Amino acid sequence: MELNEKNITMFGTQGCSDCQRSKKVLEAHHVAFDFVDLEVITDAAALAEQLAGRKSTPVISFPDGSVQVEPTDAELTSKLQELGLVA
């Protein structure tokens, strides 16, 4: 699997509460993102682990090349502000 470097990509699972929380933050700010369900696209788990440096979800990759792993709502919102995606 390859990342679309123009989009935000979140790796996670449907049952992950941290993933659901991060999805809600992105959706509340109307930020488009690609969701890669690691239970469906199992070969993507290696890429998520490589980006994160460990096995954790969510792993969120941003167009600027940065990555957040299990971010708090405040950390994720701050990153979206830094990227100019929210006010």
C-alpha positions in Angstrom: 0.0 0.0 0.0 1.2 3.5 -0.8 0.0 6.8 0.9 -1.7 9.5 -1.1 0.6 12.3 0.0 -2.1 14.9 -0.8 -4.5 13.6 1.7 -4.7 12.9 5.4 -4.7 9.2 6.0 -5.9 7.5 9.2 -5.0 3.9 9.9 -7.2 2.2 12.5 -10.1 -0.2 13.1 -13.8 0.3 13.5 -13.8 -1.0 17.1 -11.0 1.3 18.3 -12.4 4.0 20.5 -9.4 6.3 19.9 -10.0 5.9 16.2 -13.6 6.8 16.5 -12.7 9.9 18.6 -10.2 11.1 16.0 -12.7 10.5 13.2 -15.2 12.7 15.1 -12.6 15.5 15.3 -11.8 15.4 11.6 -15.5 15.2 10.7 -16.5 18.0 13.1 -14.0 20.3 11.2 -15.2 19.0 7.8 -11.7 17.8 7.0 -11.5 15.2 4.3 -9.4 12.1 5.1 -8.9 8.5 3.9 -9.6 5.8 6.5 -7.7 2.6 6.2 -9.4 -0.1 8.2 -6.6 -2.4 9.3 -9.0 -5.3 9.8 -10.1 -5.1 6.2 -6.8 -4.0 4.5 -4.5 -6.2 6.6 -1.4 -5.6 4.5 -1.6 -1.9 5.5 -0.7 -2.7 9.1 3.0 -2.9 8.3 2.9 0.6 6.8 1.0 1.9 9.9 3.5 0.3 12.2 6.4 1.7 10.2 5.0 5.2 10.3 4.2 5.0 14.0 7.3 3.1 15.1 5.0 0.8 17.1 1.7 -1.1 16.9 -0.9 1.5 17.9 -4.0 3.1 16.4 -5.0 5.5 15.2 -2.0 6.4 13.1 -2.6 9.6 11.2 -0.4 10.7 8.3 -0.5 14.3 7.1 0.3 15.8 3.7 3.3 17.6 5.2 4.9 14.2 6.0 4.2 14.3 9.7 2.5 11.6 11.7 0.5 11.5 14.9 -0.1 8.4 16.9 -3.0 8.2 19.3 -3.3 12.0 19.3 -5.5 13.8 21.8 -8.3 15.9 20.4 -6.3 19.0 21.2 -3.2 17.7 19.5 -5.1 16.7 16.4 -7.0 20.0 16.2 -3.7 21.9 16.7 -2.2 20.0 13.7 -5.2 20.8 11.6 -4.8 24.5 12.5 -1.1 24.3 11.7 -2.0 22.9 8.2 -4.5 25.7 7.7 -7.4 23.3 7.5 -9.4 24.8 10.4 -9.5 28.3 12.0 
